[in-house]
Amino acid sequence: MNALEMAVKMETDAVQFYTEAMGKVKYPAGKKMFEAIIGDEKRHMEMVRKIIKGLAITPKDVSPMKNVKSIFETMKAEMMKKMEASKDEMEAFKVAMKMEQEGVAFYKKCLAAATTDKEKALFNRLIPEEEQHYALFANTYQYLQNTGAWFMWEEGAIHSIIEG
């Protein structure tokens, strides 16, 4: 299996896992976050498939952080409440963080080995998006683990996302 085929498999696996995880998450903004990231992963899959077919990709101005901005805007009141996360829910976010870290590492290796401009453009596009996915999952995990401390230390970061 070459790097592009492996990328399709990784994105497919991510969509499947995130879909299952979304069903376990009680936290409404967490569900919406998984939903948004599933959309990103499906878009990544389509981009990789186009490169496999020899087609050019036209990267849209998509930012996982912008998607989450709207999630947090609509869910701000809910976020202000202490959320009790189940063990399964916390584990889902931990696994999601690990998957995103592995995706970043894989795409960095692929970028280093890429031989065409199309492949390089693809991996240069995927790396920062997967890094943003990791940051979103990590931030949510920290929030669910200890809401009070999260607000004390991170409210400024979320506020900047909400305010743009």
C-alpha positions in Angstrom: 0.0 0.0 0.0 1.5 3.3 -1.0 1.3 6.5 1.0 -1.8 7.9 -0.8 -3.7 4.6 -0.4 -2.6 4.6 3.3 -3.9 8.2 3.6 -7.3 7.1 2.3 -7.4 4.3 4.8 -6.4 6.5 7.7 -9.1 9.1 6.8 -11.7 6.3 6.4 -10.7 4.8 9.8 -10.9 8.3 11.3 -14.4 8.9 10.0 -15.6 5.5 11.3 -14.1 6.1 14.7 -15.3 9.7 15.1 -18.8 8.6 14.0 -18.8 5.9 16.8 -17.3 8.4 19.3 -19.9 11.0 18.5 -22.6 8.5 19.6 -20.9 8.2 23.0 -20.4 11.8 23.7 -23.0 13.4 25.9 -21.5 16.9 25.7 -23.4 18.7 22.9 -20.5 20.9 21.7 -18.4 17.7 21.7 -20.9 16.0 19.4 -20.9 19.0 17.1 -17.1 19.0 17.1 -16.9 15.4 16.1 -19.5 16.1 13.4 -17.4 19.0 12.0 -14.2 17.0 12.1 -15.9 14.0 10.3 -16.7 16.5 7.5 -13.1 17.6 7.4 -11.9 14.0 7.3 -14.3 13.1 4.4 -13.0 16.2 2.5 -9.4 15.0 3.1 -10.4 11.6 1.7 -11.8 13.2 -1.4 -8.7 15.3 -1.9 -6.4 12.2 -1.6 -8.6 10.3 -4.0 -8.3 13.1 -6.5 -4.5 13.1 -6.3 -4.5 9.3 -6.8 -6.5 9.8 -10.0 -4.0 12.4 -11.1 -6.4 15.3 -10.7 -5.5 18.6 -9.2 -7.1 19.7 -6.0 -8.6 23.1 -5.4 -8.1 23.6 -1.7 -11.1 25.5 -0.3 -10.5 27.9 2.6 -11.5 25.5 5.3 -10.3 25.9 8.8 -11.3 23.5 11.6 -10.9 26.4 14.0 -13.5 28.5 12.1 -15.9 25.5 12.2 -15.4 25.2 16.0 -15.9 28.9 16.4 -19.5 28.5 15.3 -20.0 25.5 17.5 -18.7 27.4 20.5 -20.8 30.4 19.6 -24.0 28.4 19.6 -23.1 26.3 22.6 -21.5 28.9 24.9 -24.3 28.8 27.5 -24.0 25.0 27.7 -20.2 25.2 28.0 -20.6 27.4 31.1 -22.1 24.4 33.0 -19.9 21.8 34.6 -20.1 18.8 32.3 -19.7 15.3 33.7 -17.9 13.2 31.2 -18.2 9.4 31.2 -15.1 7.3 31.1 -16.0 6.2 27.5 -16.3 9.8 26.5 -13.0 10.7 27.9 -11.4 7.7 26.3 -12.9 8.7 22.9 -11.2 12.1 23.1 -7.9 10.5 24.2 -8.0 8.1 21.2 -9.0 10.9 18.9 -5.9 13.0 20.0 -3.7 10.0 19.4 -5.1 9.4 16.0 -4.6 13.0 15.0 -1.0 13.0 16.3 -0.3 9.8 14.3 -1.9 11.4 11.2 0.3 14.5 11.5 3.4 12.3 11.9 2.4 10.2 8.9 1.6 13.2 6.7 5.0 14.8 7.6 6.8 11.6 6.4 4.7 11.6 3.3 5.6 15.2 2.6 9.3 14.4 2.9 8.9 11.5 0.5 6.5 13.3 -1.9 7.8 13.4 -5.5 5.1 15.6 -7.2 3.9 19.1 -6.6 0.4 17.8 -6.2 1.4 15.4 -3.5 3.4 18.1 -1.7 0.5 20.5 -1.9 -1.8 17.9 -0.5 0.3 17.0 2.5 1.1 20.7 3.2 -2.6 21.2 3.4 -3.4 18.1 5.5 -0.7 18.6 8.2 -2.0 21.9 9.7 -5.6 20.8 9.5 -4.8 17.6 11.5 -2.8 19.7 13.9 -5.8 21.8 14.5 -8.0 18.7 15.0 -5.5 17.6 17.7 -5.7 20.9 19.4 -9.5 20.9 19.4 -9.7 17.4 20.8 -7.0 18.2 23.5 -8.7 21.4 24.5 -12.1 19.6 24.8 -10.5 16.8 26.8 -9.0 19.3 29.2 -12.3 21.1 29.5 -14.2 17.9 30.3 -11.5 16.7 32.7 -11.6 19.8 34.8 -14.0 22.5 33.7 -13.1 25.0 36.5 -9.4 24.9 35.8 -10.0 25.0 32.1 -12.0 28.2 32.3 -9.4 29.8 34.6 -6.5 29.1 32.1 -8.2 28.7 28.7 -11.1 31.1 28.6 -9.0 33.6 26.8 -8.3 31.1 24.0 -12.0 30.2 23.5 -12.9 33.8 23.8 -10.5 34.6 21.0 -12.0 31.8 18.9 -15.6 33.0 19.6 -14.7 36.7 18.8 -12.7 35.8 15.8 
